[in-house]
Amino acid sequence: MTTLEQTGLSQAGQVVHKHYRSLLRTRRLYTLGSLGLLLAILVGALLFAEASNSGKFIERLPYFFDFFIHFRPDEPMEVVRAMFDLPSPYADGSFKYDYEVGRVYLFGEFYIPEYFYQLLVTINVAFLSTLIGVVVAFPLAFLAAANATRLAPLRFAVRRVLELFRAFPEIVIAGMLLAILSLGPIAAIAAIAIHTIGALGKMFYEVVENADTRPDEGLRAVGGNWFERVRFGYVPQVMPNFVSYFLLRTEINVRASTIIGAVGGGGIGEVFRLSIGRDHAAKTIAIIILLLVTIIAIDWLSGVLRQRLVGDAAFRFGA
């Protein structure tokens, strides 16, 4: 008896089993082929990078950890002193009062440490640019959605504008704007807002196109205009997802504003670049700790809010 006959399957079951085995072999073959192709691309990319870098990467790799070995504070408390702008016994006498330079005094002797203040600047840049992006992307999303706007030329034009806005990374846009608007947070806000409009606009109109069209059809049947159809037919459905994307984009923009700050956009990124460039280990570690705690807190808070918003919306719509 054959192996299939020993399984006790009927004739039809044996045919199905043979077909399954054939599909399984084909899938494994495609998987192995895909992994081999990815491996070949990876090796080729590494060889190309090595050739472009004239071998410096491999040569310098043994010294990679030397930076971290030598880049350390005099003692752990130096990190705390740097974080809260406290005087340091290791400071040069000529720079005795350097720790007071970055303080922002609110009243009397009460002050905000420099790094906390710069971190607030970074968060403010991220939140304000995200808010601007949402305000602009919100109406553009309905103009770009095929089920909300029937005019093909208008949809085409809006989608191309959104593609143009997100075609360049924030740091590239910031580089151009910094040359025009000079250094500072204004250029960073404008750069992040432009990219956010393009990114959120695409995500928003895709949400609109996946919305239920029956409310829109009902409003159209009773003579509702475009604004009424959007306001009462689509907005109640898509708003939870819009808010979720807004929170997610805020997380992304906090990181983007930090990077742009390092190239002249102000905030914590700028002081980080200065501290690491001047070989201030304690200050650099203090900034890294602040950034890490802030990112974790923002990720956790936005995750909780997204879960509640999307979960409550799914419950209300019976999902």
N, C-alpha and C positions, 0 to 999 in steps of 0.2 A: 504493500500500500504506500502511496505517496504521502508526503508530509501534510498536505492539505486534507487528504482523505482521513488521516489519523486524527485531525482536529474535530471531526464529526460535523463539519459544515455541510450545508446543502450545496447543490450545484450553483445556485444563484449566490450563495454566501461565498463560495470559492472564487467566483468571478469578481465579486466586490473586494475580496481580500487581495487578489492578484492586482487589481487596479490600485488599491491603497498602497501596496508595496511598490508598485511602479512610481506612483506619485511621491512616495517617501524617498526613493532613490533619486528621483529628479530633483527634489528639494535639497537633498544633501549635496548633490552635484553643484547646484547653483550656489549653495552656501559656501562650499569650498572654493568655487571659482571667484565669488565675491571677496572672500577673505584673502585669496591670493592676489587679486587685483588691488585691494586696499594696501596690502603689504608692499606690493611693487611700487605703488604711488608713494607710500611713506618713505621707502628706501630711496627712490628717485628724488623726492623733495629734500631729504637730508643730504644726499650727495650734491644736489644743486646748491643748497645753502652752504655746504662746506666749501664748494668751489668758489661761490660768491664771496665768502668770508675769508678766502685765502688761507684756510687752515687755522685761523686764530681761535676759533671756538674750541677745537680739540686741544690745542696747545694750552689754552688758558683754563681748561676744565679742572685740572688738579689744584688750581689756586682758588677755586670757587668758594670754598669754605673759609679761606684765609680772611676774607672780609668780615665774616660773622665772628671769627675768633678774636680779631683785634678790635672790632667795632663793638665795644661794650662800655658801660658806664663805670665810674670809679667805685661806686657801691650802689646797691638797689635803691636806697633812699634818694639818690640823685634823680631817679625817674619821677618820684613823687614831688620832689622840689621843683623840677622842671614843669610838671603838669600844673602845679598850683602857684607858680611864680614865687617860690620861696627862696631866700638867700642860700647860697651854696658855699660851704667852706673850701671847696676846690676851685672857686672862681678866681680869676686873676685879679689882683688888687686894682688894676686900672679899669676893670669892668665891675667894680663892686656893686653898682646899682643897676646892672643890666637887667636883673630880674624884674625891675619895676617898669621897664620901658614899655612892655606890651600890655600892661594892666589897663583895664577900662574901669575907671572909678565912677560909680553911680552916685554916691553921696558919702561924704566924710571919708572914712577909711575903708568903706565897703567897696570891693572891686570884683570884677569878673576876670579870672585869669585869661591871659592872651589866647591860649589854645582853645578854651571853652568858647570864647567870643568868636574866634575864627571858625570854629565848628558850627556855631549858630549862623554865621554868614553863609557857610556852605549849605546847610539845611535850608536856609531861607532862599538861596538861589535855586535849589532843586525844587522846592515847593512852589515858588512863584512861577518858575518856567513851566512846570507841569500844569499849573492852573491856567496859564495863558494858552498852553497847547490844547487843553481840554476845551476851553471856551471857543477856540477857533475850529478845532476838529469836530466838535459836536454838530454844528449845522452842515459842515462840508460832508460828513458821513452820510447824511440823508440825501444830499445832492449827488453823491457818488454811487448810492445803492440802486440796483436795477429795479427792485420792486417798489421803491419809493419815488423814483424819478424816471419818467418814461422818455425824456428827451436824451437821446443817445449822444448828441454833440456836447451837451452840458455835462453828462456823466464822464465822457472821454476827457474833457478839459480839466475837470476837478481831479480825476484820478491821476492825470499827468502831473498836475501841480503837487499832489501828495507824494508822488514818486520822486519828484525833483527835491522836495524838502527832506526826504529820508535817504536820498542817494549818497549823501556825504556824511561821514561821522561827525559827531559834535565838535571834536577837537579840530577838524579841518575847517568847519564853519567858524569856530572861535578864532582860529588863526587869521582868517580874513577880517573878521569883525574887530579883533584887537588892533589890527593895523589902521582901521578906520575910526573906531570909537575910543582908542587908547586903552591902556591896561585898567582892569577893574572888574567888578561884578556885573556891570551893565552888559558888557560884551558876552560874558558867560551866560547870563539870563537869556539874551537874544539867541545865542547859538543853540542852547539846549531847547528853548521853546520852538525854534524852527524845526529841529529834528523831531521833537515830540509831536508837533502837528502832523508831520508825515507819517510817523509810526502809529500814533493813536487813530489818525484818520482811516488808515487801512483796516486796523482791527475793528474800529467802530462800524464801518460800512459792511464788513463781513458779518458782524453780529446782526445788523439790520436786515441783510439779505437772507439770513437764516430764521428770521422772525415769522410768526404766523401771519399770513396775509388776510385771513378772514375778517378781522376787525377793519382793516383798510377797505376791503371790498364792501362791507356793510356801510361804512361812512361814505364811500363813493356812491353807493346806491341811493342814499338819502340826500345827496347833493353837497356833501362836505368838500370844502376846498383843500388845497394841498397842506396848508398849515394845520388845519383841523385833523386831517388824516394822520399827519406825523405826530401831532400832540396827543391825540387820543387813541390812535391805532398802533403806533410803534413805540413811542417813548415809554409807556408803562411796562412793556415787555423787555426792552433793551437796557433800561436804566440800571438794574442790578449788575449786569455785565460791564456797563460803562464805568460804574464806580469801582468795580473790581480791577479793571484795566488801569484806572486812574491811580489806585493804590500801588499796583505793580510797577507802573511807570515812575512813581515817586521813588521807589527803591532804586530803580535803575539810574535815575537822574541824580540821586545823592552820590553815587559812585562817579557818574560823569562829571558832576560839578567839582569833585575832588581832583580828578585828572586835569580838567581845564584850569583849575586853580594853580596847578604846578607850572602852567605855561603863561601865567599872567592874569588869570581870571579872579584872583583873590581867594580868600577863605583858607581853610586848613591845608589845602594842597600846596599853596604858595609857601607857607611856613614850613611844611614838610620838606619841600625842595631845598629851601635855604638851610634847614638844620642838617640834612644829610650831606649837602654840599660843603658845609663848614665842619663836617666831622664831629657833630654834637650827638654823641650816642644816646645820652639820657633824654634829650629833647626828642630825638627821632623815635625812640621806643615809647615815650609818653604819647606822642601823636598817634602811633600805630595802635596803642591800647585804646585811646579815645575813639579812633575810627572803627576799630573792631567792635567795641561795645555798642557804638551808635548803630552800625549796620545790623548787628544782631537784634537790637531793640526794635529798629524800624521793620525789619523782616518779620519779627514775631508779631508786632502790633498789626501790621498790614495783613498778615496771614489770618489772624483772629478776625479782623473786620471783614475780610473777603469771605471767610467761611460763614460768618453770620449773615452777611448780605445775600450771598448766593444760596445758602441753605434756606433762609427764610423765604426767598423768592421761589425756590423750587417747591417748598412746602405749600405756598399760596397757590401756585399754578398746578399743583397736583403731580409734580414730577416724581 
